[in-house]
Amino acid sequence: MANKTVPTELKVEDYLAQIQGPTRQMDCRRIHAMMLEIVGETPKVWGSKLSSGIVGFGAYHYKYDSGREGDSLRLGFANRAQSISIYIMPGYQDFSDQLARLGQHKIGKSCLYIKRLSDVDEAVLHEMLVEGLRQMDEKYPR
């Protein structure tokens, strides 16, 4: 069974332009610029019929022991109704020090939720993104 979230034809600029609210759009554009600088690859909008899209940077192919395999993004973010979701694919379990210094946020397994960029320390966020990408590159070389 392949991943349901795949690259789409939607242009990243169109995704960013449709974000409601000037502060939210500016925050997403800043995160976009930060990830672009870190990854150094042109992003794509990833999505499925059930999702409104994730701006994904880089890609990797995974294959589990179960036989399930697919492609996914290395680093990404999404504008959601309640927050901005920031995806670090190795997950946040090894980031307790950075999370303690980050500022106001919530986390899931591979997802960090922030209301606005001003709620967090951008330098710490940058540090986390760099480390998350480093871990991905170690496990799934480009």
C-alpha positions in Angstrom: 0.0 0.0 0.0 1.6 3.3 -1.1 1.4 6.6 0.7 -1.9 8.5 0.0 -0.1 11.9 0.3 1.7 12.5 -3.0 3.1 15.5 -4.9 0.3 17.4 -6.7 0.2 19.8 -9.6 -0.7 22.8 -7.3 2.0 25.5 -7.4 3.5 26.4 -4.1 3.0 30.1 -4.8 -0.7 29.5 -5.4 -0.9 27.6 -2.1 0.8 30.4 -0.3 -1.3 33.1 -2.0 -4.6 31.5 -0.9 -3.7 31.6 2.8 -6.2 33.8 4.6 -4.9 36.5 7.0 -1.9 38.6 6.4 0.0 37.5 9.5 -0.6 33.8 8.8 0.4 34.2 5.2 3.5 36.1 6.2 4.4 33.4 8.7 4.0 30.6 6.2 6.1 32.5 3.7 8.8 32.9 6.3 8.7 29.2 7.1 8.8 28.5 3.4 11.9 30.7 3.0 13.6 29.0 6.0 13.0 25.5 4.7 14.1 26.4 1.2 17.4 27.7 2.6 17.9 24.6 4.7 16.9 22.0 2.1 18.1 23.7 -1.0 15.4 22.0 -3.2 12.4 23.4 -4.9 9.3 22.4 -2.8 6.1 20.7 -4.1 2.6 20.8 -2.7 1.9 17.3 -1.4 -1.7 16.2 -0.8 -4.5 13.7 -1.2 -8.2 13.8 -1.8 -8.6 14.1 2.0 -6.0 16.8 2.6 -5.6 20.5 1.8 -1.9 20.2 1.1 1.5 20.2 2.6 4.4 22.2 1.2 7.1 19.5 1.1 10.8 19.9 0.6 12.8 17.1 -0.7 11.6 13.5 -1.0 12.7 10.1 0.1 11.6 6.5 -0.6 10.8 4.3 2.4 10.2 0.6 2.7 9.1 -1.0 6.0 9.7 -4.5 7.1 6.0 -5.1 6.5 6.5 -4.5 2.8 4.7 -1.2 2.8 6.7 1.4 0.8 6.2 4.8 -0.7 7.6 8.3 -1.1 7.3 11.1 1.3 8.7 14.6 2.0 11.8 15.2 4.0 10.6 18.5 5.6 7.4 20.4 5.3 4.7 22.6 6.6 0.9 23.1 6.2 -1.5 25.9 6.9 -4.4 24.4 8.9 -7.4 26.1 10.4 -6.1 26.2 14.0 -2.4 26.3 13.5 0.6 25.9 11.2 1.8 22.3 11.1 5.6 21.8 10.7 6.7 18.3 9.7 10.0 16.8 10.7 9.8 13.3 9.4 12.0 11.6 12.0 9.6 12.9 14.6 10.1 15.1 17.7 11.1 12.4 20.2 14.8 13.5 20.2 14.1 17.2 20.4 13.2 17.6 24.1 15.9 20.3 24.7 14.9 22.3 21.7 11.2 22.0 22.4 11.8 23.3 25.9 13.4 26.4 24.4 11.1 26.8 21.4 8.2 28.7 22.9 4.4 28.1 22.7 3.6 24.9 20.7 2.0 21.5 20.7 3.4 18.3 19.2 2.3 15.1 17.5 4.6 12.3 16.4 6.1 14.1 13.3 4.2 17.3 13.6 4.8 20.5 15.5 1.8 22.9 15.8 2.3 26.6 16.3 -0.4 29.4 16.2 2.0 32.0 14.9 5.7 32.4 14.2 6.0 35.1 16.8 5.1 32.5 19.5 8.3 30.7 19.0 12.1 31.3 18.8 12.9 31.2 15.1 16.5 30.3 15.8 15.4 27.2 17.8 13.0 26.3 15.0 15.7 26.6 12.5 18.0 24.4 14.6 15.3 21.8 14.8 14.7 21.8 11.0 18.4 21.5 10.3 18.7 18.6 12.7 15.6 16.9 11.4 16.9 17.1 7.9 20.3 15.8 9.0 18.7 12.8 10.5 16.7 12.2 7.3 19.8 12.5 5.2 21.6 10.0 7.5 18.9 7.4 7.3 17.8 8.1 3.7 20.8 9.7 1.8 19.9 11.9 -1.1 
